Amino acid sequence: MNRRLSYLLFLFLSITSCDWINPEEAIPSYLVIEAPSFITGAGEGSAATKITELWVFIDDEFMGAFPIPARIPVLQTGQVELRVEAGIRVDGRSATPDIYPFYAPFRQNINLSTATSTSVQPEFRYRAEANFAFIEDFERSTSIFRDVVTGTPQSRMRISEQNPFEGTGSGLIQLTDRDAFVEIATIGRYTDLLQNGNTVFLELHYRSEVPVSFGILGYQQGNPEPTELSYRAGFNPSAEWNKIYFDYTPLIFGSEADQFKIILQAALPLNANNEFELDGAQVFLDNVKLLHF
């Protein structure tokens, strides 16, 4: 090979290798997803939610889970189908983000253009097939949480007008040195929670001076006494109103009972000397919903 051909070959390889190392980058379009709204229908209770992430799909391709609001670079252009799922933190834990199964996905056809931002504000609703075993908004004179399993009659949950989350009332449990540990359940039992699916959630708003745990009292048909008591998860003290979603599916699915009460427990904390750290404490609940398919 003469010197001229060797030079031309070297020049060709140099040019093509630069293309391999530094390929031309595609210019993305941008999808901007604003804070979503939530709408409830008749018999679905409060529209207040705690959606923490948005799970985004374009033409059924998963783009990722994004905090709110989100600005997402997208290589697709032209007409696409956008699907957005509402994300929550199951049992209030940051380590368990997931799509909330009872919120219907938001869908919209959008047109994406290179180097252009397209803004969308999702609108969520409950799925049509979601069933509400109960909704307790504490707007009546009595609460469904009035079966005192542990405690005195004075520890029964009552309706309070003291700074409710919304509406005129919220549920209040008052802990004292005489009622330092209480367990309170719903007055009614709930059946068929897994009749058409395998998903049960309890969602609620709360503010509390002490930790609170939630679980089930299980009954078998024909037996007036509970056959099972299990606790699933709970929340820590919070001076401000907060919302949490509890996944009750493992409790219900793993139980041999066929009827269930929802139960909660709260207690005054003890210090190292086994003395109460507080003289008393208050627990407030609002918008408690038990959902299943």
C-alpha positions in Angstrom: 0.0 0.0 0.0 1.5 3.3 -1.1 1.8 6.3 1.2 -1.1 8.2 -0.3 -3.5 5.3 0.1 -2.4 4.8 3.7 -3.1 8.4 4.4 -6.6 8.3 2.9 -7.4 5.2 4.9 -6.2 6.8 8.1 -8.3 9.9 7.4 -11.4 7.8 6.8 -11.0 5.8 10.0 -10.4 9.0 11.9 -13.6 10.6 10.7 -15.8 7.6 11.2 -14.3 6.9 14.7 -15.2 10.4 15.7 -18.8 9.7 14.7 -18.8 6.5 16.8 -17.4 8.3 19.8 -19.5 11.4 19.5 -22.8 10.4 17.7 -25.3 13.1 17.0 -27.6 13.4 20.0 -31.3 13.6 19.5 -33.0 16.8 20.7 -35.8 15.9 23.1 -39.2 17.4 23.6 -40.3 18.1 27.1 -43.4 17.0 29.0 -44.3 19.2 31.9 -46.8 17.6 34.4 -48.3 20.0 36.8 -49.8 19.3 40.2 -52.8 17.0 39.7 -56.4 17.6 40.8 -58.7 15.0 42.3 -62.5 14.8 42.0 -64.9 12.6 44.0 -68.4 11.6 43.1 -71.5 11.1 45.2 -70.9 8.7 48.0 -67.1 8.8 47.7 -66.3 11.3 50.5 -63.5 13.8 50.7 -61.4 14.7 47.6 -58.3 15.4 49.7 -55.4 13.2 48.7 -51.7 12.7 49.3 -50.3 11.8 45.8 -46.5 11.9 46.2 -45.3 10.8 42.7 -46.6 10.6 39.2 -45.9 7.3 37.3 -45.7 8.3 33.6 -46.2 6.1 30.5 -46.0 7.2 26.9 -47.6 4.7 24.4 -47.4 2.2 27.3 -43.7 2.7 27.7 -42.8 3.4 31.3 -40.9 6.7 31.5 -40.4 6.7 35.3 -41.9 7.9 38.6 -41.4 11.6 39.1 -42.0 14.1 41.9 -44.6 16.8 41.5 -44.4 18.9 39.4 -42.3 17.0 36.8 -40.4 18.1 33.7 -39.6 15.0 31.6 -37.4 14.9 28.5 -39.0 12.7 25.8 -37.5 11.4 22.6 -40.8 10.5 21.0 -42.4 13.2 18.8 -45.8 13.5 17.2 -49.1 12.2 18.5 -48.7 9.9 21.5 -50.9 8.5 24.3 -50.0 9.8 27.8 -50.9 7.7 30.8 -50.3 9.0 34.3 -50.8 6.9 37.4 -51.1 8.4 40.9 -48.3 7.3 43.3 -48.5 7.1 47.1 -46.3 5.9 49.9 -47.8 2.6 51.1 -48.2 2.6 54.9 -46.6 6.1 54.9 -43.1 4.7 54.3 -40.7 6.4 51.9 -39.3 3.0 51.0 -42.6 1.7 49.6 -43.7 4.0 46.8 -46.4 2.5 44.5 -49.3 3.2 42.3 -52.5 3.6 44.3 -54.8 0.9 42.8 -58.0 2.7 43.6 -57.3 5.9 41.6 -58.1 5.6 37.9 -55.2 6.5 35.6 -55.3 9.8 33.7 -55.1 9.4 29.9 -54.7 12.0 27.2 -53.5 12.1 23.6 -50.9 14.8 23.2 -48.6 16.1 20.4 -44.9 16.4 21.2 -42.5 18.6 19.2 -38.8 18.6 19.3 -37.3 21.2 21.8 -40.8 22.2 22.8 -42.5 21.9 26.2 -46.0 20.5 26.5 -47.9 21.1 29.8 -50.5 18.7 31.2 -52.4 18.8 34.5 -53.7 15.3 35.3 -57.2 14.9 36.8 -57.7 11.8 39.0 -60.9 10.0 40.2 -61.6 6.8 42.0 -61.9 3.8 39.8 -65.5 2.9 38.9 -65.1 -0.6 40.3 -63.8 0.6 43.7 -66.1 -0.4 46.6 -66.4 1.6 49.8 -67.0 -0.7 52.8 -67.4 2.5 54.9 -66.7 6.2 54.8 -66.4 7.9 58.2 -66.2 11.7 57.9 -67.3 12.4 61.5 -70.1 14.7 60.5 -72.7 12.8 62.5 -73.4 12.8 66.2 -71.7 9.5 66.8 -68.8 7.6 65.2 -68.6 4.1 63.9 -65.5 3.7 66.1 -67.2 3.0 69.4 -66.4 -0.6 70.2 -64.0 -0.1 73.2 -62.0 -3.3 73.2 -59.5 -2.0 75.8 -60.2 1.0 77.9 -63.1 2.6 79.7 -66.3 4.0 78.2 -64.7 7.5 78.5 -62.0 6.4 76.0 -64.6 5.8 73.2 -64.0 8.0 70.2 -66.2 11.1 70.2 -66.9 13.8 67.7 -64.8 17.0 68.2 -65.2 20.4 66.5 -61.6 21.3 67.6 -59.7 22.2 64.4 -61.2 19.4 62.1 -59.4 18.7 58.8 -62.5 19.7 56.9 -66.2 20.0 57.6 -67.4 20.5 61.1 -66.0 17.5 63.0 -63.3 15.0 63.4 -62.9 11.9 65.6 -61.1 12.4 68.9 -59.6 9.8 71.3 -58.5 11.3 74.6 -55.8 9.5 76.5 -55.3 10.0 80.2 -53.4 8.3 83.0 -56.6 6.2 83.6 -57.0 5.4 79.9 -53.3 5.2 79.0 -53.7 2.3 76.6 -56.9 2.0 74.4 -58.0 -0.3 71.6 -61.1 0.9 69.7 -62.8 -0.9 66.9 -65.7 -0.2 64.5 -69.1 -1.2 65.8 -69.9 -3.0 62.6 -68.3 -6.0 60.9 -67.4 -6.0 57.2 -67.6 -9.0 54.8 -66.7 -9.9 51.2 -63.7 -7.6 51.3 -61.9 -10.0 48.9 -64.9 -11.2 46.9 -64.0 -9.6 43.6 -60.2 -9.0 44.0 -57.3 -9.1 46.3 -56.8 -5.5 47.3 -58.0 -3.7 50.5 -56.8 -0.3 51.6 -57.7 2.0 54.6 -57.0 5.7 53.9 -57.4 8.5 56.5 -56.3 11.9 57.7 -54.8 12.3 61.1 -53.0 14.5 63.6 -51.9 13.0 66.9 -49.7 13.5 69.9 -48.8 9.7 70.1 -48.2 6.9 67.7 -51.2 4.9 66.6 -51.4 1.4 65.1 -54.2 -0.1 62.9 -55.3 -3.7 62.4 -58.2 -6.1 62.3 -60.5 -8.0 64.6 -61.4 -11.1 62.8 -64.6 -13.1 63.3 -66.0 -16.3 61.9 -69.6 -16.4 60.9 -71.8 -17.6 63.8 -69.2 -16.8 66.4 -69.9 -13.7 68.5 -66.3 -13.5 69.8 -63.3 -12.5 67.7 -61.0 -15.3 66.6 -58.1 -13.0 65.6 -56.4 -9.7 66.5 -53.7 -8.5 64.1 -52.0 -5.1 63.7 -50.6 -4.0 60.3 -49.0 -0.6 60.5 -49.5 2.8 62.0 -48.4 6.5 62.1 -46.1 8.6 64.2 -47.1 11.8 66.0 -47.9 14.7 63.8 -48.9 18.2 64.9 -50.4 19.0 61.5 -53.0 17.1 59.6 -51.5 14.4 57.3 -52.9 11.6 55.1 -51.9 8.0 55.0 -52.8 4.9 53.0 -52.6 1.5 54.7 -52.5 -1.7 52.7 -54.8 -4.1 54.5 -54.5 -6.8 51.9 -51.9 -9.0 53.7 -54.1 -8.9 56.9 -57.3 -9.8 55.2 -55.9 -12.2 52.6 -53.9 -14.1 55.2 -56.8 -14.4 57.7 -59.1 -17.4 58.3 -61.9 -15.0 59.4 -64.7 -14.0 57.1 -65.9 -10.9 59.0 -63.7 -8.0 60.1 -63.7 -5.0 62.3 -61.2 -2.2 61.8 -59.3 -1.7 65.1 -56.8 0.9 66.3 -54.6 1.2 69.4 -53.0 4.2 71.0 -51.0 4.5 74.2 -49.2 7.1 76.3 -45.4 6.6 75.9 -43.3 5.5 78.8 -39.8 6.8 79.7 -36.8 4.8 81.0 -38.2 4.8 84.5 -41.5 3.3 83.3 -43.3 6.6 83.9 -45.7 8.3 81.5 -43.9 10.9 79.4 -47.2 12.8 78.9 -50.0 13.6 81.3 -52.5 13.0 78.5 -52.7 13.0 74.7 -55.1 13.5 71.9 -55.6 11.6 68.6 -57.7 13.1 65.8 -58.9 11.3 62.7 -60.9 12.4 59.7 -62.1 11.0 56.4 -61.5 7.3 57.2 -62.3 5.1 54.2 -62.1 1.3 53.8 -61.9 0.4 50.1 -61.8 -2.9 48.2 -62.5 -4.3 44.8 
